[in-house]
Amino acid sequence: MTNQQLFEKVMEVFDGVVIEDDVEIHRIDGKNYKIQYDTLRREWSCNCPNYMFRMRKRGLDCKHIKEIKRKKFELLIN
């Protein structure tokens, strides 16, 4: 099993979230983008082109970050 396969298996088992060195790493099913939340700096990032080249400079969230935030909010209220 390669490191990538192991990482994908861990993401599957833990509902698409892995915490590594105070950084939450999220995945969305069917997408190859890595969405990260730095818990110390309280900053979100995504490696999708829209975020990297447009949204980050403006301080805005891409649709992937918004989806993860929505899922986290739903878990809190339920």
C-alpha positions as CSV (number, residue, x, y, z in Angstrom):
1,M,0.0,0.0,0.0
2,T,1.5,3.4,-1.0
3,N,1.4,6.5,1.2
4,Q,-1.3,8.0,-1.0
5,Q,-3.5,4.9,-0.7
6,L,-3.0,4.9,3.0
7,F,-3.9,8.6,3.2
8,E,-7.1,8.0,1.2
9,K,-8.1,5.0,3.4
10,V,-7.6,7.1,6.5
11,M,-9.7,9.9,5.0
12,E,-12.4,7.4,4.2
13,V,-12.5,6.0,7.7
14,F,-12.5,9.4,9.4
15,D,-15.2,11.0,7.3
16,G,-12.8,13.0,5.1
17,V,-10.9,14.7,8.0
18,V,-7.3,14.2,9.2
19,I,-5.6,16.4,11.9
20,E,-1.9,16.8,11.5
21,D,0.2,19.3,13.5
22,D,-2.7,21.7,14.4
23,V,-4.0,21.6,10.8
24,E,-7.3,19.9,9.8
25,I,-7.0,18.4,6.3
26,H,-10.4,17.9,4.6
27,R,-11.4,16.2,1.4
28,I,-14.6,16.3,-0.5
29,D,-15.9,13.1,-2.2
30,G,-15.1,13.0,-5.9
31,K,-12.6,16.0,-5.7
32,N,-8.9,15.9,-5.6
33,Y,-8.6,19.2,-3.7
34,K,-7.1,19.4,-0.3
35,I,-8.9,21.9,2.0
36,Q,-7.0,22.9,5.1
37,Y,-7.9,24.7,8.3
38,D,-5.0,25.9,10.4
39,T,-6.4,25.9,14.0
40,L,-3.6,28.1,15.4
41,R,-3.8,30.8,12.7
42,R,-7.6,30.2,12.1
43,E,-7.1,30.3,8.4
44,W,-8.6,28.2,5.6
45,S,-6.9,27.3,2.4
46,C,-7.7,25.1,-0.7
47,N,-5.5,24.0,-3.5
48,C,-8.1,24.5,-6.2
49,P,-7.2,26.9,-9.0
50,N,-10.1,29.3,-8.2
51,Y,-8.9,29.8,-4.6
52,M,-5.2,29.9,-5.5
53,F,-5.5,32.5,-8.2
54,R,-8.6,34.5,-7.3
55,M,-10.2,34.1,-3.9
56,R,-7.1,33.9,-1.7
57,K,-5.9,37.4,-2.7
58,R,-9.3,38.9,-2.0
59,G,-9.7,37.0,1.4
60,L,-12.7,35.1,0.1
61,D,-13.6,31.4,0.4
62,C,-14.0,29.1,-2.6
63,K,-16.9,26.7,-2.9
64,H,-14.9,23.8,-1.4
65,I,-14.1,25.8,1.8
66,K,-17.7,26.9,2.0
67,E,-18.9,23.3,1.8
68,I,-16.6,22.1,4.5
69,K,-17.7,25.1,6.7
70,R,-21.3,24.2,6.1
71,K,-20.7,20.5,7.1
72,K,-18.9,21.5,10.2
73,F,-21.7,23.9,11.2
74,E,-24.3,21.2,10.6
75,L,-22.4,18.8,12.9
76,L,-22.4,21.5,15.6
77,I,-26.1,22.2,15.5
78,N,-27.2,18.6,15.3
